[in-house]
Amino acid sequence: MGLKINVDKTKYMCLNRMGRRDRIGQKVTVNSYNFKRVERLKYLGSTVTGDNNATEEIKGRIQSANCCL
C-alpha cells in the first residue's frame, strides 16, 4: 500500500472508562517498530490525557483567550 510509519512521531496512550492506570509497559513493539507510551498528547488541537481529565485543556484555552485580549 505504500504506508510509511514515522516511528519518531508515532506514540500511543492507554485509556479506559474507569480512570484506572493499567500496568502496561512503556513500549510496544510491532514487527521492527517500537512505539513509546505517553500520558498526554495534542490531538487535532485538543489536549488528551490518560486519566480523561479536561482541566489541562480548559486552562490552555483560558490562557489562549487571555493572550488575545
mmCIF file of the N, C-alpha and C atoms, coordinates in Angstrom:
data_MODEL
# 
_entry.id   MODEL 
# 
loop_
_atom_site.group_PDB 
_atom_site.id 
_atom_site.type_symbol 
_atom_site.label_atom_id 
_atom_site.label_alt_id 
_atom_site.label_comp_id 
_atom_site.label_asym_id 
_atom_site.label_entity_id 
_atom_site.label_seq_id 
_atom_site.pdbx_PDB_ins_code 
_atom_site.Cartn_x 
_atom_site.Cartn_y 
_atom_site.Cartn_z 
_atom_site.occupancy 
_atom_site.B_iso_or_equiv 
_atom_site.pdbx_formal_charge 
_atom_site.auth_seq_id 
_atom_site.auth_comp_id 
_atom_site.auth_asym_id 
_atom_site.auth_atom_id 
_atom_site.pdbx_PDB_model_num 
ATOM 1   N N  . MET A 1 1  ? 0.822   -1.192 0.000  1.00 0.00 ? 1  MET A N  1 
ATOM 2   C CA . MET A 1 1  ? 0.000   0.000  0.000  1.00 0.00 ? 1  MET A CA 1 
ATOM 3   C C  . MET A 1 1  ? 0.865   1.254  0.000  1.00 0.00 ? 1  MET A C  1 
ATOM 4   N N  . GLY A 1 2  ? 2.110   1.144  0.405  1.00 0.00 ? 2  GLY A N  1 
ATOM 5   C CA . GLY A 1 2  ? 2.981   2.312  0.415  1.00 0.00 ? 2  GLY A CA 1 
ATOM 6   C C  . GLY A 1 2  ? 2.923   3.113  1.704  1.00 0.00 ? 2  GLY A C  1 
ATOM 7   N N  . LEU A 1 3  ? 2.322   2.576  2.754  1.00 0.00 ? 3  LEU A N  1 
ATOM 8   C CA . LEU A 1 3  ? 2.232   3.278  4.031  1.00 0.00 ? 3  LEU A CA 1 
ATOM 9   C C  . LEU A 1 3  ? 3.589   3.268  4.715  1.00 0.00 ? 3  LEU A C  1 
ATOM 10  N N  . LYS A 1 4  ? 4.062   4.456  5.085  1.00 0.00 ? 4  LYS A N  1 
ATOM 11  C CA . LYS A 1 4  ? 5.324   4.565  5.804  1.00 0.00 ? 4  LYS A CA 1 
ATOM 12  C C  . LYS A 1 4  ? 5.045   5.149  7.175  1.00 0.00 ? 4  LYS A C  1 
ATOM 13  N N  . ILE A 1 5  ? 5.557   4.507  8.205  1.00 0.00 ? 5  ILE A N  1 
ATOM 14  C CA . ILE A 1 5  ? 5.321   4.931  9.581  1.00 0.00 ? 5  ILE A CA 1 
ATOM 15  C C  . ILE A 1 5  ? 6.523   5.710  10.072 1.00 0.00 ? 5  ILE A C  1 
ATOM 16  N N  . ASN A 1 6  ? 6.282   6.905  10.614 1.00 0.00 ? 6  ASN A N  1 
ATOM 17  C CA . ASN A 1 6  ? 7.335   7.690  11.229 1.00 0.00 ? 6  ASN A CA 1 
ATOM 18  C C  . ASN A 1 6  ? 7.363   7.310  12.708 1.00 0.00 ? 6  ASN A C  1 
ATOM 19  N N  . VAL A 1 7  ? 8.326   6.487  13.083 1.00 0.00 ? 7  VAL A N  1 
ATOM 20  C CA . VAL A 1 7  ? 8.398   5.950  14.443 1.00 0.00 ? 7  VAL A CA 1 
ATOM 21  C C  . VAL A 1 7  ? 8.661   7.060  15.456 1.00 0.00 ? 7  VAL A C  1 
ATOM 22  N N  . ASP A 1 8  ? 9.358   8.117  15.056 1.00 0.00 ? 8  ASP A N  1 
ATOM 23  C CA . ASP A 1 8  ? 9.652   9.215  15.982 1.00 0.00 ? 8  ASP A CA 1 
ATOM 24  C C  . ASP A 1 8  ? 8.399   10.001 16.362 1.00 0.00 ? 8  ASP A C  1 
ATOM 25  N N  . LYS A 1 9  ? 7.423   10.075 15.466 1.00 0.00 ? 9  LYS A N  1 
ATOM 26  C CA . LYS A 1 9  ? 6.208   10.844 15.730 1.00 0.00 ? 9  LYS A CA 1 
ATOM 27  C C  . LYS A 1 9  ? 5.051   9.991  16.230 1.00 0.00 ? 9  LYS A C  1 
ATOM 28  N N  . THR A 1 10 ? 5.122   8.682  16.098 1.00 0.00 ? 10 THR A N  1 
ATOM 29  C CA . THR A 1 10 ? 4.025   7.797  16.475 1.00 0.00 ? 10 THR A CA 1 
ATOM 30  C C  . THR A 1 10 ? 4.178   7.361  17.921 1.00 0.00 ? 10 THR A C  1 
ATOM 31  N N  . LYS A 1 11 ? 3.158   7.639  18.722 1.00 0.00 ? 11 LYS A N  1 
ATOM 32  C CA . LYS A 1 11 ? 3.153   7.284  20.131 1.00 0.00 ? 11 LYS A CA 1 
ATOM 33  C C  . LYS A 1 11 ? 1.784   6.684  20.441 1.00 0.00 ? 11 LYS A C  1 
ATOM 34  N N  . TYR A 1 12 ? 1.623   6.097  21.628 1.00 0.00 ? 12 TYR A N  1 
ATOM 35  C CA . TYR A 1 12 ? 0.326   5.537  21.991 1.00 0.00 ? 12 TYR A CA 1 
ATOM 36  C C  . TYR A 1 12 ? -0.037  5.905  23.425 1.00 0.00 ? 12 TYR A C  1 
ATOM 37  N N  . MET A 1 13 ? -1.328  5.837  23.723 1.00 0.00 ? 13 MET A N  1 
ATOM 38  C CA . MET A 1 13 ? -1.854  6.156  25.045 1.00 0.00 ? 13 MET A CA 1 
ATOM 39  C C  . MET A 1 13 ? -2.899  5.111  25.406 1.00 0.00 ? 13 MET A C  1 
ATOM 40  N N  . CYS A 1 14 ? -2.916  4.695  26.649 1.00 0.00 ? 14 CYS A N  1 
ATOM 41  C CA . CYS A 1 14 ? -3.917  3.742  27.134 1.00 0.00 ? 14 CYS A CA 1 
ATOM 42  C C  . CYS A 1 14 ? -5.000  4.500  27.890 1.00 0.00 ? 14 CYS A C  1 
ATOM 43  N N  . LEU A 1 15 ? -6.240  4.301  27.492 1.00 0.00 ? 15 LEU A N  1 
ATOM 44  C CA . LEU A 1 15 ? -7.381  4.932  28.138 1.00 0.00 ? 15 LEU A CA 1 
ATOM 45  C C  . LEU A 1 15 ? -8.376  3.856  28.536 1.00 0.00 ? 15 LEU A C  1 
ATOM 46  N N  . ASN A 1 16 ? -9.090  4.117  29.623 1.00 0.00 ? 16 ASN A N  1 
ATOM 47  C CA . ASN A 1 16 ? -10.189 3.232  29.995 1.00 0.00 ? 16 ASN A CA 1 
ATOM 48  C C  . ASN A 1 16 ? -11.294 4.061  30.641 1.00 0.00 ? 16 ASN A C  1 
ATOM 49  N N  . ARG A 1 17 ? -12.433 3.484  30.783 1.00 0.00 ? 17 ARG A N  1 
ATOM 50  C CA . ARG A 1 17 ? -13.598 4.211  31.301 1.00 0.00 ? 17 ARG A CA 1 
ATOM 51  C C  . ARG A 1 17 ? -13.523 4.464  32.795 1.00 0.00 ? 17 ARG A C  1 
ATOM 52  N N  . MET A 1 18 ? -12.858 3.610  33.528 1.00 0.00 ? 18 MET A N  1 
ATOM 53  C CA . MET A 1 18 ? -12.840 3.699  34.984 1.00 0.00 ? 18 MET A CA 1 
ATOM 54  C C  . MET A 1 18 ? -11.769 4.652  35.511 1.00 0.00 ? 18 MET A C  1 
ATOM 55  N N  . GLY A 1 19 ? -10.878 5.132  34.667 1.00 0.00 ? 19 GLY A N  1 
ATOM 56  C CA . GLY A 1 19 ? -9.845  6.044  35.118 1.00 0.00 ? 19 GLY A CA 1 
ATOM 57  C C  . GLY A 1 19 ? -8.677  5.362  35.804 1.00 0.00 ? 19 GLY A C  1 
ATOM 58  N N  . ARG A 1 20 ? -8.618  4.028  35.727 1.00 0.00 ? 20 ARG A N  1 
ATOM 59  C CA . ARG A 1 20 ? -7.517  3.292  36.344 1.00 0.00 ? 20 ARG A CA 1 
ATOM 60  C C  . ARG A 1 20 ? -6.312  3.290  35.425 1.00 0.00 ? 20 ARG A C  1 
ATOM 61  N N  . ARG A 1 21 ? -5.147  3.222  36.028 1.00 0.00 ? 21 ARG A N  1 
ATOM 62  C CA . ARG A 1 21 ? -3.915  3.122  35.245 1.00 0.00 ? 21 ARG A CA 1 
ATOM 63  C C  . ARG A 1 21 ? -3.563  1.646  35.100 1.00 0.00 ? 21 ARG A C  1 
ATOM 64  N N  . ASP A 1 22 ? -3.447  1.226  33.875 1.00 0.00 ? 22 ASP A N  1 
ATOM 65  C CA . ASP A 1 22 ? -3.093  -0.160 33.604 1.00 0.00 ? 22 ASP A CA 1 
ATOM 66  C C  . ASP A 1 22 ? -1.592  -0.342 33.723 1.00 0.00 ? 22 ASP A C  1 
ATOM 67  N N  . ARG A 1 23 ? -1.197  -1.559 34.024 1.00 0.00 ? 23 ARG A N  1 
ATOM 68  C CA . ARG A 1 23 ? 0.230   -1.865 34.167 1.00 0.00 ? 23 ARG A CA 1 
ATOM 69  C C  . ARG A 1 23 ? 0.783   -2.406 32.848 1.00 0.00 ? 23 ARG A C  1 
ATOM 70  N N  . ILE A 1 24 ? 0.689   -1.609 31.843 1.00 0.00 ? 24 ILE A N  1 
ATOM 71  C CA . ILE A 1 24 ? 1.220   -1.977 30.534 1.00 0.00 ? 24 ILE A CA 1 
ATOM 72  C C  . ILE A 1 24 ? 2.587   -1.312 30.407 1.00 0.00 ? 24 ILE A C  1 
ATOM 73  N N  . GLY A 1 25 ? 3.496   -1.967 29.740 1.00 0.00 ? 25 GLY A N  1 
ATOM 74  C CA . GLY A 1 25 ? 4.855   -1.464 29.597 1.00 0.00 ? 25 GLY A CA 1 
ATOM 75  C C  . GLY A 1 25 ? 4.930   -0.094 28.938 1.00 0.00 ? 25 GLY A C  1 
ATOM 76  N N  . GLN A 1 26 ? 6.119   0.467  28.934 1.00 0.00 ? 26 GLN A N  1 
ATOM 77  C CA . GLN A 1 26 ? 6.341   1.794  28.374 1.00 0.00 ? 26 GLN A CA 1 
ATOM 78  C C  . GLN A 1 26 ? 6.584   1.761  26.870 1.00 0.00 ? 26 GLN A C  1 
ATOM 79  N N  . LYS A 1 27 ? 6.742   0.590  26.282 1.00 0.00 ? 27 LYS A N  1 
ATOM 80  C CA . LYS A 1 27 ? 6.965   0.464  24.851 1.00 0.00 ? 27 LYS A CA 1 
ATOM 81  C C  . LYS A 1 27 ? 6.125   -0.676 24.298 1.00 0.00 ? 27 LYS A C  1 
ATOM 82  N N  . VAL A 1 28 ? 5.699   -0.504 23.046 1.00 0.00 ? 28 VAL A N  1 
ATOM 83  C CA . VAL A 1 28 ? 5.026   -1.566 22.311 1.00 0.00 ? 28 VAL A CA 1 
ATOM 84  C C  . VAL A 1 28 ? 5.855   -1.815 21.059 1.00 0.00 ? 28 VAL A C  1 
ATOM 85  N N  . THR A 1 29 ? 6.110   -3.067 20.769 1.00 0.00 ? 29 THR A N  1 
ATOM 86  C CA . THR A 1 29 ? 6.880   -3.416 19.585 1.00 0.00 ? 29 THR A CA 1 
ATOM 87  C C  . THR A 1 29 ? 5.977   -4.132 18.593 1.00 0.00 ? 29 THR A C  1 
ATOM 88  N N  . VAL A 1 30 ? 5.919   -3.597 17.374 1.00 0.00 ? 30 VAL A N  1 
ATOM 89  C CA . VAL A 1 30 ? 5.165   -4.207 16.282 1.00 0.00 ? 30 VAL A CA 1 
ATOM 90  C C  . VAL A 1 30 ? 6.158   -4.403 15.138 1.00 0.00 ? 30 VAL A C  1 
ATOM 91  N N  . ASN A 1 31 ? 6.354   -5.650 14.762 1.00 0.00 ? 31 ASN A N  1 
ATOM 92  C CA . ASN A 1 31 ? 7.394   -6.010 13.784 1.00 0.00 ? 31 ASN A CA 1 
ATOM 93  C C  . ASN A 1 31 ? 8.725   -5.427 14.255 1.00 0.00 ? 31 ASN A C  1 
ATOM 94  N N  . SER A 1 32 ? 9.291   -4.491 13.548 1.00 0.00 ? 32 SER A N  1 
ATOM 95  C CA . SER A 1 32 ? 10.567  -3.906 13.968 1.00 0.00 ? 32 SER A CA 1 
ATOM 96  C C  . SER A 1 32 ? 10.399  -2.495 14.512 1.00 0.00 ? 32 SER A C  1 
ATOM 97  N N  . TYR A 1 33 ? 9.157   -2.052 14.720 1.00 0.00 ? 33 TYR A N  1 
ATOM 98  C CA . TYR A 1 33 ? 8.879   -0.701 15.188 1.00 0.00 ? 33 TYR A CA 1 
ATOM 99  C C  . TYR A 1 33 ? 8.623   -0.692 16.693 1.00 0.00 ? 33 TYR A C  1 
ATOM 100 N N  . ASN A 1 34 ? 9.221   0.264  17.395 1.00 0.00 ? 34 ASN A N  1 
ATOM 101 C CA . ASN A 1 34 ? 8.977   0.456  18.826 1.00 0.00 ? 34 ASN A CA 1 
ATOM 102 C C  . ASN A 1 34 ? 8.212   1.765  19.005 1.00 0.00 ? 34 ASN A C  1 
ATOM 103 N N  . PHE A 1 35 ? 7.074   1.701  19.714 1.00 0.00 ? 35 PHE A N  1 
ATOM 104 C CA . PHE A 1 35 ? 6.262   2.881  19.962 1.00 0.00 ? 35 PHE A CA 1 
ATOM 105 C C  . PHE A 1 35 ? 6.282   3.204  21.444 1.00 0.00 ? 35 PHE A C  1 
ATOM 106 N N  . LYS A 1 36 ? 6.428   4.482  21.767 1.00 0.00 ? 36 LYS A N  1 
ATOM 107 C CA . LYS A 1 36 ? 6.534   4.955  23.147 1.00 0.00 ? 36 LYS A CA 1 
ATOM 108 C C  . LYS A 1 36 ? 5.153   5.293  23.705 1.00 0.00 ? 36 LYS A C  1 
ATOM 109 N N  . ARG A 1 37 ? 4.949   4.993  24.976 1.00 0.00 ? 37 ARG A N  1 
ATOM 110 C CA . ARG A 1 37 ? 3.695   5.324  25.661 1.00 0.00 ? 37 ARG A CA 1 
ATOM 111 C C  . ARG A 1 37 ? 3.782   6.740  26.222 1.00 0.00 ? 37 ARG A C  1 
ATOM 112 N N  . VAL A 1 38 ? 2.698   7.509  26.110 1.00 0.00 ? 38 VAL A N  1 
ATOM 113 C CA . VAL A 1 38 ? 2.639   8.878  26.639 1.00 0.00 ? 38 VAL A CA 1 
ATOM 114 C C  . VAL A 1 38 ? 1.427   9.013  27.551 1.00 0.00 ? 38 VAL A C  1 
ATOM 115 N N  . GLU A 1 39 ? 1.465   9.989  28.451 1.00 0.00 ? 39 GLU A N  1 
ATOM 116 C CA . GLU A 1 39 ? 0.352   10.262 29.364 1.00 0.00 ? 39 GLU A CA 1 
ATOM 117 C C  . GLU A 1 39 ? -0.543  11.391 28.863 1.00 0.00 ? 39 GLU A C  1 
ATOM 118 N N  . ARG A 1 40 ? -0.015  12.249 27.981 1.00 0.00 ? 40 ARG A N  1 
ATOM 119 C CA . ARG A 1 40 ? -0.826  13.332 27.394 1.00 0.00 ? 40 ARG A CA 1 
ATOM 120 C C  . ARG A 1 40 ? -0.304  13.621 26.001 1.00 0.00 ? 40 ARG A C  1 
ATOM 121 N N  . LEU A 1 41 ? -1.224  14.076 25.132 1.00 0.00 ? 41 LEU A N  1 
ATOM 122 C CA . LEU A 1 41 ? -0.829  14.433 23.781 1.00 0.00 ? 41 LEU A CA 1 
ATOM 123 C C  . LEU A 1 41 ? -1.801  15.441 23.214 1.00 0.00 ? 41 LEU A C  1 
ATOM 124 N N  . LYS A 1 42 ? -1.380  16.114 22.157 1.00 0.00 ? 42 LYS A N  1 
ATOM 125 C CA . LYS A 1 42 ? -2.240  17.048 21.438 1.00 0.00 ? 42 LYS A CA 1 
ATOM 126 C C  . LYS A 1 42 ? -2.802  16.314 20.234 1.00 0.00 ? 42 LYS A C  1 
ATOM 127 N N  . TYR A 1 43 ? -4.123  16.250 20.124 1.00 0.00 ? 43 TYR A N  1 
ATOM 128 C CA . TYR A 1 43 ? -4.774  15.590 19.010 1.00 0.00 ? 43 TYR A CA 1 
ATOM 129 C C  . TYR A 1 43 ? -5.810  16.536 18.428 1.00 0.00 ? 43 TYR A C  1 
ATOM 130 N N  . LEU A 1 44 ? -5.611  16.920 17.181 1.00 0.00 ? 44 LEU A N  1 
ATOM 131 C CA . LEU A 1 44 ? -6.487  17.873 16.490 1.00 0.00 ? 44 LEU A CA 1 
ATOM 132 C C  . LEU A 1 44 ? -6.674  19.154 17.297 1.00 0.00 ? 44 LEU A C  1 
ATOM 133 N N  . GLY A 1 45 ? -5.600  19.625 17.932 1.00 0.00 ? 45 GLY A N  1 
ATOM 134 C CA . GLY A 1 45 ? -5.636  20.878 18.668 1.00 0.00 ? 45 GLY A CA 1 
ATOM 135 C C  . GLY A 1 45 ? -6.136  20.776 20.095 1.00 0.00 ? 45 GLY A C  1 
ATOM 136 N N  . SER A 1 46 ? -6.565  19.601 20.526 1.00 0.00 ? 46 SER A N  1 
ATOM 137 C CA . SER A 1 46 ? -7.056  19.417 21.885 1.00 0.00 ? 46 SER A CA 1 
ATOM 138 C C  . SER A 1 46 ? -6.091  18.543 22.671 1.00 0.00 ? 46 SER A C  1 
ATOM 139 N N  . THR A 1 47 ? -5.920  18.856 23.955 1.00 0.00 ? 47 THR A N  1 
ATOM 140 C CA . THR A 1 47 ? -5.059  18.063 24.815 1.00 0.00 ? 47 THR A CA 1 
ATOM 141 C C  . THR A 1 47 ? -5.844  16.874 25.352 1.00 0.00 ? 47 THR A C  1 
ATOM 142 N N  . VAL A 1 48 ? -5.310  15.681 25.161 1.00 0.00 ? 48 VAL A N  1 
ATOM 143 C CA . VAL A 1 48 ? -5.926  14.453 25.640 1.00 0.00 ? 48 VAL A CA 1 
ATOM 144 C C  . VAL A 1 48 ? -4.996  13.874 26.701 1.00 0.00 ? 48 VAL A C  1 
ATOM 145 N N  . THR A 1 49 ? -5.541  13.549 27.878 1.00 0.00 ? 49 THR A N  1 
ATOM 146 C CA . THR A 1 49 ? -4.729  12.988 28.950 1.00 0.00 ? 49 THR A CA 1 
ATOM 147 C C  . THR A 1 49 ? -5.155  11.558 29.230 1.00 0.00 ? 49 THR A C  1 
ATOM 148 N N  . GLY A 1 50 ? -4.271  10.804 29.852 1.00 0.00 ? 50 GLY A N  1 
ATOM 149 C CA . GLY A 1 50 ? -4.531  9.399  30.136 1.00 0.00 ? 50 GLY A CA 1 
ATOM 150 C C  . GLY A 1 50 ? -5.628  9.163  31.152 1.00 0.00 ? 50 GLY A C  1 
ATOM 151 N N  . ASP A 1 51 ? -5.902  10.155 32.001 1.00 0.00 ? 51 ASP A N  1 
ATOM 152 C CA . ASP A 1 51 ? -6.934  9.983  33.016 1.00 0.00 ? 51 ASP A CA 1 
ATOM 153 C C  . ASP A 1 51 ? -8.241  10.695 32.662 1.00 0.00 ? 51 ASP A C  1 
ATOM 154 N N  . ASN A 1 52 ? -8.403  11.087 31.389 1.00 0.00 ? 52 ASN A N  1 
ATOM 155 C CA . ASN A 1 52 ? -9.608  11.760 30.889 1.00 0.00 ? 52 ASN A CA 1 
ATOM 156 C C  . ASN A 1 52 ? -9.933  13.044 31.647 1.00 0.00 ? 52 ASN A C  1 
ATOM 157 N N  . ASN A 1 53 ? -8.908  13.762 32.077 1.00 0.00 ? 53 ASN A N  1 
ATOM 158 C CA . ASN A 1 53 ? -9.080  14.998 32.821 1.00 0.00 ? 53 ASN A CA 1 
ATOM 159 C C  . ASN A 1 53 ? -9.048  16.170 31.849 1.00 0.00 ? 53 ASN A C  1 
ATOM 160 N N  . ALA A 1 54 ? -10.100 16.980 31.835 1.00 0.00 ? 54 ALA A N  1 
ATOM 161 C CA . ALA A 1 54 ? -10.196 18.105 30.916 1.00 0.00 ? 54 ALA A CA 1 
ATOM 162 C C  . ALA A 1 54 ? -9.631  19.393 31.506 1.00 0.00 ? 54 ALA A C  1 
ATOM 163 N N  . THR A 1 55 ? -9.136  19.362 32.727 1.00 0.00 ? 55 THR A N  1 
ATOM 164 C CA . THR A 1 55 ? -8.645  20.574 33.392 1.00 0.00 ? 55 THR A CA 1 
ATOM 165 C C  . THR A 1 55 ? -7.515  21.214 32.609 1.00 0.00 ? 55 THR A C  1 
ATOM 166 N N  . GLU A 1 56 ? -6.588  20.431 32.130 1.00 0.00 ? 56 GLU A N  1 
ATOM 167 C CA . GLU A 1 56 ? -5.445  20.962 31.384 1.00 0.00 ? 56 GLU A CA 1 
ATOM 168 C C  . GLU A 1 56 ? -5.901  21.635 30.087 1.00 0.00 ? 56 GLU A C  1 
ATOM 169 N N  . GLU A 1 57 ? -6.867  21.042 29.402 1.00 0.00 ? 57 GLU A N  1 
ATOM 170 C CA . GLU A 1 57 ? -7.397  21.616 28.172 1.00 0.00 ? 57 GLU A CA 1 
ATOM 171 C C  . GLU A 1 57 ? -8.111  22.945 28.449 1.00 0.00 ? 57 GLU A C  1 
ATOM 172 N N  . ILE A 1 58 ? -8.892  23.005 29.507 1.00 0.00 ? 58 ILE A N  1 
ATOM 173 C CA . ILE A 1 58 ? -9.619  24.228 29.856 1.00 0.00 ? 58 ILE A CA 1 
ATOM 174 C C  . ILE A 1 58 ? -8.653  25.342 30.213 1.00 0.00 ? 58 ILE A C  1 
ATOM 175 N N  . LYS A 1 59 ? -7.631  25.041 31.016 1.00 0.00 ? 59 LYS A N  1 
ATOM 176 C CA . LYS A 1 59 ? -6.634  26.050 31.377 1.00 0.00 ? 59 LYS A CA 1 
ATOM 177 C C  . LYS A 1 59 ? -5.913  26.587 30.148 1.00 0.00 ? 59 LYS A C  1 
ATOM 178 N N  . GLY A 1 60 ? -5.594  25.720 29.208 1.00 0.00 ? 60 GLY A N  1 
ATOM 179 C CA . GLY A 1 60 ? -4.927  26.145 27.980 1.00 0.00 ? 60 GLY A CA 1 
ATOM 180 C C  . GLY A 1 60 ? -5.795  27.058 27.140 1.00 0.00 ? 60 GLY A C  1 
ATOM 181 N N  . ARG A 1 61 ? -7.078  26.767 27.069 1.00 0.00 ? 61 ARG A N  1 
ATOM 182 C CA . ARG A 1 61 ? -7.995  27.611 26.295 1.00 0.00 ? 61 ARG A CA 1 
ATOM 183 C C  . ARG A 1 61 ? -8.191  28.979 26.966 1.00 0.00 ? 61 ARG A C  1 
ATOM 184 N N  . ILE A 1 62 ? -8.273  28.989 28.283 1.00 0.00 ? 62 ILE A N  1 
ATOM 185 C CA . ILE A 1 62 ? -8.402  30.269 29.010 1.00 0.00 ? 62 ILE A CA 1 
ATOM 186 C C  . ILE A 1 62 ? -7.156  31.108 28.793 1.00 0.00 ? 62 ILE A C  1 
ATOM 187 N N  . GLN A 1 63 ? -5.988  30.472 28.860 1.00 0.00 ? 63 GLN A N  1 
ATOM 188 C CA . GLN A 1 63 ? -4.730  31.188 28.662 1.00 0.00 ? 63 GLN A CA 1 
ATOM 189 C C  . GLN A 1 63 ? -4.656  31.749 27.235 1.00 0.00 ? 63 GLN A C  1 
ATOM 190 N N  . SER A 1 64 ? -5.097  30.989 26.236 1.00 0.00 ? 64 SER A N  1 
ATOM 191 C CA . SER A 1 64 ? -5.097  31.471 24.859 1.00 0.00 ? 64 SER A CA 1 
ATOM 192 C C  . SER A 1 64 ? -6.042  32.661 24.697 1.00 0.00 ? 64 SER A C  1 
ATOM 193 N N  . ALA A 1 65 ? -7.203  32.601 25.350 1.00 0.00 ? 65 ALA A N  1 
ATOM 194 C CA . ALA A 1 65 ? -8.150  33.714 25.269 1.00 0.00 ? 65 ALA A CA 1 
ATOM 195 C C  . ALA A 1 65 ? -7.597  34.962 25.934 1.00 0.00 ? 65 ALA A C  1 
ATOM 196 N N  . ASN A 1 66 ? -6.907  34.793 27.068 1.00 0.00 ? 66 ASN A N  1 
ATOM 197 C CA . ASN A 1 66 ? -6.313  35.943 27.757 1.00 0.00 ? 66 ASN A CA 1 
ATOM 198 C C  . ASN A 1 66 ? -5.214  36.587 26.909 1.00 0.00 ? 66 ASN A C  1 
ATOM 199 N N  . CYS A 1 67 ? -4.474  35.797 26.158 1.00 0.00 ? 67 CYS A N  1 
ATOM 200 C CA . CYS A 1 67 ? -3.424  36.352 25.299 1.00 0.00 ? 67 CYS A CA 1 
ATOM 201 C C  . CYS A 1 67 ? -4.013  37.195 24.183 1.00 0.00 ? 67 CYS A C  1 
ATOM 202 N N  . CYS A 1 68 ? -5.205  36.835 23.718 1.00 0.00 ? 68 CYS A N  1 
ATOM 203 C CA . CYS A 1 68 ? -5.845  37.592 22.637 1.00 0.00 ? 68 CYS A CA 1 
ATOM 204 C C  . CYS A 1 68 ? -6.355  38.945 23.109 1.00 0.00 ? 68 CYS A C  1 
ATOM 205 N N  . LEU A 1 69 ? -6.667  39.056 24.379 1.00 0.00 ? 69 LEU A N  1 
ATOM 206 C CA . LEU A 1 69 ? -7.179  40.322 24.892 1.00 0.00 ? 69 LEU A CA 1 
ATOM 207 C C  . LEU A 1 69 ? -6.028  41.270 25.047 1.00 0.00 ? 69 LEU A C  1 
# 
